[in-house]
Amino acid sequence: YCIKWEPLKVGDYVYPWWANGIGWILSLSSILWIPGVACYVMARGEGTLSQRFKNGIKWDLEEKYNPGSDEDKEERIELKI
């Protein structure tokens, strides 16, 4: 799709170059975060390259975000049941 790209056209109307540019900027502004953060994690991480990769893809949200003690968690679980 990107190789054979043509400006957006609806019927006979061809959108101007700046409108296509805004569309590309909006699209890339969300897409480029993924490889950008991956490069940041690989560059700033600790350990060898393979350790940085493993730590970068590890799901550790629960380790970082732990609201309350284990007793609080058990109490919340009991209330849901």
C-alpha angles and dihedrals in degrees: 000000000000093000095054094037119159128182115267112272128185112189105314095335116101113198116235122261093252092056090054089047092054090050092052092047092051091048095047094045090071099032098052094060092075099059090033094059090042090056091046093052092048093047099043101035126108126244133024123334092262091048091051090051092049092048091047094057096038115112104229103151093122091053091053097040112045111156107196134334128304089263090058090051092051090049092051091049091051091051092054092055 
